[in-house]
């Protein structure tokens, strides 16, 4: 339970994901990110100063990817992965 404005509410679970956004040059930016996964909405909380946040502000769009590929998730946490095409 989380506390909000003096009342308790059910907290949405945090799901580990790979969030993708578009960079200004059209290339894809990947970031490992825990998002709040609620019944009615998903809340993305990127860190200040990140490409993900800049891209979200510029485009208003992102894709939240669920994966069980630990290598892909680790690469997204460290840098932009380059999966085979």
N, C-alpha and C positions, 0 to 999 in steps of 0.2 A: 504494500500500500504506500502511496505517496501522499504528501500533504500539499493541498492547493487551496489558497485563500481561506484558511481556517477550517476546511473540511477534508475528509479523506476521500480518495478516489482510487480505483484499481489502476495500477501502473501497467502500461503496455509492455509486453516482453521485448527485450532487445535481441535482435537477430543479427548475427554477423553476416555481412554481404560484401559484394564487390559492386560499388556504385560507379557507373560510367557517365561521363559528360563529354560534350564536344568543346575542344579548344577553339580559339578564334581562327586558327588555320584549317579547321575541319578535321583534324586528327582526334583520336579518342583518348581521353584521360580516364585512367582507372584508379580507384582508391578503395582500399579495404575499410569498411566502416560498419559499426554497429548502428542499426536504425531501430527506432521504436515502431513495432509492428502492431498497430491497433486494428480493431474490427472495421472502423470507418476510415482510417487514414494511416499513412506511413509518415513518420517524422524523420527527416534526414538532418543530422547535426554535424556538418563539417567544421573542422578547425579554422580559426581565423588565419588569413594569409595563405590559404591553400589554393591550388588551381581549381579544385573541385568547387570551392565557395565562389571564386571569381567566375567560373563558368556558369554556375547556377544563377548568379546575379545577372549575368549577361543574357542567358537564354531562357531561364525559368524552367529548364527541363533536365531530367536525369533518368537513367534506367537503373533500377535496383535488381541486381542479379543474385540469385541464390545458387550456391555451388557447394559440392562436397569435395572439390578438388583442392586439397591443402596446398599444393604447389602453386596453383593459380592465385589463391588467397594470399599466400606469403609473398609472391611476386608483386601483387597489387599493394601490399602494405609497404614494400620497400621501394618500388619503382613501377612504371607502367609495364605490364607484361606484354609480350609479343607472341601470342599463341600462333601455331601454324595455321595457314589459310588453305 
